[in-house]
Amino acid sequence: MAAFVGIVLTIVAMGVASNRITDRAIRAEYGDEPADGVGDDDDTGRDGLG
């Protein structure tokens, strides 16, 4: 049971770390302004690939 809980917590920790790293990379690329993506009419032509 302890091993199962440890594996689940490890997977959760990896997911949290992945989201934080991804968010940090997006902010570094596009700036600190969060974009919700809904109703965004100004198309800048950027595809997010660098």
Rosetta blueprint (number, residue, H / E / L):
1 M L
2 A H
3 A H
4 F H
5 V H
6 G H
7 I H
8 V H
9 L H
10 T H
11 I H
12 V H
13 A H
14 M H
15 G H
16 V H
17 A H
18 S H
19 N H
20 R H
21 I H
22 T H
23 D H
24 R H
25 A H
26 I H
27 R H
28 A H
29 E H
30 Y H
31 G L
32 D L
33 E L
34 P L
35 A L
36 D L
37 G L
38 V L
39 G L
40 D L
41 D L
42 D L
43 D L
44 T L
45 G L
46 R L
47 D L
48 G L
49 L L
50 G L
